[in-house]
């Protein structure tokens, strides 16, 4: 061991510079210390996990299906809700090709340099020879998931980088951190995975196009890191097209089965670790004050769609959030507005907001509207017109435009106005941000 004189700031004459150093390691053999935290104590970028994550999405079902997921099923596939268990059951009978999919109506905003943490809770059916069950953060083209195909359990990444979907798999016996195969050397936790019991699947993503993806399960309150897919310094392109994706659950028969099978969907969360800095592209559109552009509210007490937005059919995975809007009544009267989503409007003329935009709008064309959910409402007059009504300060992604990714259809966002006096006029504007 070298000896050092603090008064002279030099080693003693023998010149030896070998030190005895105490080193610590986690259960996986990774060196740790105050300047080098390791394992699941750090996020996908190796930073100590924050106690104040920003939740981009959460889903649970207490009294009914919360309608945050779209559903698609073939013959032989059904969906049911259990209020007592607070679960949604995806069930297929024994028919070959029977399938049920559930996917969020939104995709979630990955921000470069931030770890994206996704958690899914579920219970899978007993394995069957021709049964595939899958949960994770993915769509038809890209994403990360845990699946059971027959008796094979594996993590997977799907990618459309080449223009065709390809898969990168790691079966359970190949997991490079913890195989969860019980009391064996490849399983430091010594735990045995049973997917017929309630599970919490987690993955955190270091995208940047070429980063690592970690996958694991939470068991007994412990985040168990099972496998890492590494890509930097190993591949010649990006490993998947985007990390802005939806959450999905699905079950499918790839052949005839003797009995039905059920995948239980429970809870989901998507978290940006270390917050989210709003850096979207600013966009705006509105009616002009001239008489030709004003919206006429012909019938008293009838709501008219004044201004509507939706995602382009070619960019359904765009992330678009209305930021603010203003409504200006023209006539001296009392008006009421509603901000709605999921409306059906007749007579719309959809116009692109720009070749680089994910949005198209309809202004002063749609004649009638029906259905939909009211998100916000209020009353205005000539002297208290709004500017603005909606503000991003109340949840960055609160009013994000939605879509059904399973049927490739858009969901309309509408500003609707009515007046107690017939033949009254109004104009409106809307601002939004695009995060892709």
N, C-alpha and C positions, 0 to 999 in steps of 0.2 A: 504494500500500500504506500503510495507516495505521501510525503510529509510536506506541508506548505506553510511558509511563514507569512502571516498577515501583515506584520510590520514592514516587511521588505517586498511583499507581493512576489515571492519567488519560491521555487521548490528547493529543497535541500540538495547539497552537491551530488548525491548519488544519482540524481536525474530520473529516478523511477517515476513513471506516470500511470501505473496500474492502480485502479481503484476497486474497492469492493462495493458493489451497489446492490441494494435490495430491490427486487422487482416483483410485481404482482401480476397475476393473470386471471382471466375469468374462466368459467367452466369449459370454454371452447379452446383455451390456450392462447387467447389474445391478450397481449400486454396492456395493462391499464394503469391509470394514475391520474392525478389532478389535471395534468395537461394532456392526457391521452385517454379519455373515457372510451368505453368500448361496448360491443354487443348492442342490445336493444335499449341501452341507456342513451344512445345517440340516434339521431334521425338518419335519413338516407344519405345525407351529406357529411355525416360524422360529427355533427354538432350536438352538444348536450341537449336533450329534448326539453322543450319549453313547457312551462306549466300553464301558458295562456295560448293554446292553439286556436286558430280561427276555423270554426265549423262552417264549411261550405254547404253541407247538406246533412240532414238527419231524418230518419224515418222509423216510426214505430206505429203500431196499430192497436189503439186501446178499445174504442167502442165500435169501430168499423174500419174497413179498408180506407186508408188515408188518401187515396187517389193520387199519390205521388208517383205511381207506377202505371205504365200501360201494360195491357195483357194481350197476348195472341195465343190461340190454341187451335189445334186441329181436331178432327173427329176422334173421340176417345180421350180427349184432354179436358179437364174441368178445373175450376178455381173456386175455393170456398174459404170463408172467413170464420174463425173461431174467436168469439169475444172472450171466453173464459181463458183460453191459452194466449190470446193476443197474437195469433199467428195467421198467416195466409197459406193454405195448403194447395200446392200444385200437384194434381193427381192425373196419372195416365192409367187407362185400363190395359188389358193385354194386347191391344191391337198394334200391329206393326206400323210404325210411323206416327203413332200418337205422340203429341208434343205440347208442352205448355212453356211459354216464355213470359217473364215479367221484367220490364226495363223502366228505369226512371224517365220521367217526361223531360228531364233536363240533363245536359252534360255539364261537367264540372271543370272549373278553371284551374288548370295547372299553371304555376308561375315559375319560370326558370330560376334556379337557385334556391327554391323552397322545396322541402320534402313534402310529398303528397302521401298522406296516410289514409288508407281505406280499410274499414272493418265491416264484415258481413257476419250475421249470426243465422244459424240454420240447423235443421236436422235432416239428414239424408235417409232414404229408404235402405233397407237391407239390399246388398248388391244382387243384381240379377244379370244373367249372361248377356242380354241385349239391351241393358238399361244404361243410359248416360245421364249423370246428374252433374250440374256445374253451377258455381257461384263465383262472383268476382266483379271486376271493374273492366268492362269490355263491351263491344258491340259486334256487328257481323264482320268487321274488318281488322280491328286492333284491340289489344287489351291484355289483362293479366287475370288469371283465374285458378281456382282449385276444382278439380273434377274427379269423379269416380266413373270409370267405364268398365262395366262388368265388375270384377274384383280389383282392378288396377286403380290405384290412387296416384294422382300426379298433379304437379303445378305446371302451368303452361303460359306461354306468351304467344299471342297471335299477331301477325304483322301483315300489312298490305303494302309495304315499302316497294316491293318489286312490281306492284300492280295486280298481283295474285296473292291470296291469303296463304301464308305458310305458318307453321307452328314450331315452337321451340319448347320441348317437354323435358321435365325432370320427374321420373317416377320415384315413388317413395324410397325404394332401396338405394336410389342415386342421390338423394338429398345430401348436400355437402356440408351441412352443419349439424342437423339433428334429424334422424330418420323417424323418430317416434315409434320405434319398433320394440320398445320395452328394454329389458336388461341386457343390452348388447353394446359393444364398443362404439357403434355408430350413432348411439342415442345418449348423449351426455345427460339429458333430463331423466332417462330411465322410464319414460312414460310411453304407454301404448295408445295409439290413435284409434278411436272408434267413431266413425262418422255417423253411426245410427244414434249416437248421443248428441245432445246440443253442443255445438261448436262455435267458436269465434275465429274466423279466418281473417288474417290481417296481411296487408302488403303495403310497403312504402316504396315510393318511386323516385329515383334520381334520374329524371329523364334527360333533359338537355340533348335529346336525340341519341345519346350514346352511353348513358350512365348505367348504374346497377339497379336491379330490382330485387328486393328482399321479400320473402314469403314465410309465413309461419302461422301458428295457432296460439290462442291464449288459453291456458289450462291451469286451474288452481290459482288464478290471479297472476300468472307469470306469462309474459310475452316470450314464447319460445320461438327462436329464430331457427327455421328448418332448412331453408335453401336460399342461396343468392345466385341470380343470373347476372354474370358480369359481361360487359360489352366494350367498354373503353379499352383501346389498344388491342382489340381482338377482331373487330368487324370493320368493313370498309364503307359502311353507311349508317343510317339510323336503324335502331332495332325495332321500332314501330313508328307509324306515321305521326301519332300525336299521343299526348298524355291527357288531353281534354276528352273525357269519355263518360258514358253513363255507367250505372251499376245494373247488373243483370243477374237473374236467377232463371234456371231452365232445367227441364227434365224431358227425356225423349226415349221412346222405344225404337231401337234400330232393327228390331226383329220381333217376332211374336213372343209374348210372355204368358206364363200360366196364370199370373195374378196381377192385380193392380199395384201401383207404386206411388208413393207420395213424398215430395220434397217440401218441407215446412220452411217458409220464409218468416224470419222474425224481425230483426232490426238491422239498420245500416247507418253508417256515418262516413263522411268524406271530410278530411281535415287538412288544411294548409298549415304546416308546422312553421311557426315564426311569423304568422300573419299573412296578409295579402295587401300589396300596394296597388291601388287602383291606377292603371295605366292604359285604359281602353281608348280606342279612337272615338272622338266626339262627333256626333251626327245630330242633325236637326231637320225637321220639316214642319210646315204649317200653312194654313190658309191665309191668303192676303186679305186686307181690310176692305178692298173694293167690293162693290155690290155683286159683281159676277162670281166672286169666290166665296161669298158668305153662304153658310148652310142655312137653308130655310126649314124651320120646324113648323110644318104646315098644320098639323093637327095638335090642338092643345092636349097635354097629358100623354103624348106618345113619345117614346124615346127614339131618337134617330142616331145612327152611327155617323159621327162627325169625322173622325180620323181613326184609322186602324193600321196596325203593323203586324207583320208576320215574317217568319224566316223564309228565305228562298228554298224552293224544293231541292235545289242543287247544293244547299249549304245547311242542311238540317241540324248539323252538329255545331253550328255557330253559337257563340255565347253573346247574347244581346240583352242589355238591361235598360229599360226606360229610366231616364234620370230625372226628368222634370217635365211638366206641361203647364200650359196656361190656357184659360178659356175666357173669351171676351164677349159678353152679350152686346148686341147692337141696340135692341129696343128696351124701353123702360118696362121691365117686367121681372118676375122672379123665375129663375132657372134652377134646375137640379141636374147634376152630372153624375155619371157612374163610370168608374174605370173597371172594365170587364175583361175576362179571359175566357176562351173557349166558345165565343159567340159564333153563330152562323149568320153571315150577312149576305143579302141578295143584291145583285147588281154592281158588285165591286169591280173596279178597274185597277188592277195591281200594277204599280210602277216601281222599277228598281231604284233603290237609293244610291246606286253607283256600282260600277263593275267590280270595285274592291269592297263592296258592302255585302253583308249576309242578309240584308233587310229589303223587303218591298212594302210599299204602303198604298193605302187607298184613302183619298181625301175628297169628300163631297160628291161621291158617286153612288155608294151603296144606298139602297132605298129603304130596306127594312132589316131588322135583326131579330134573332130569337135565340133562346138558350143562353148558356154561359154562366159564369160565376162572377158576382160583384166583389171586387177587391177593395174598393174604396168609393165613397160617395160624399156629396156635399151640396150646399145651396149657394148660389151666387146671384148678384144683381149688377146693374150697370156700375154701381159705386163700390162694389167689393170683389170685382173679378179677380180670379186667382192668378198668381204668378210667383212661384209655381205651386202646384198641388202636391206632386210627388217629389220626394227628395231621396237621394241615395244614402243620406245619413242614417236612415232607418233600415239598416241591413243592406250591404253592398249588392247582393244578388236577389233581393226580396221579390222583385217584379220581373225576374228573368223570363224572356220569351220561351215558351215550351213547344214541344212537338211529340209526335208518336213515332219513335224510331223503328218500331216493329211493323207499322203499316206505311211508313214514309209519308206521313201527312203532317201539316202544320197546324198550330193552334193560334187563333186570331186574338190579338190584344186590341181592345177598342175603347175609345173615348165616346161615350153616348150622352146625349143631352136632351132634356125635355123642358117645356115651358108651359105655364098655366094659361098663357095667352096665345091664341092661334096666330099663324103666319109671323112668328118672331124669328129673328136671325141671330146667328152666332158664328164666331170663328175660333179656331183652336190651333195650338202648336204643340209639338212634342220633341223633346231632346232624348237622345239615348247614347249609350256607349257600347262599343263592340270590342270584345276581348280576344278575338282570334284574327 
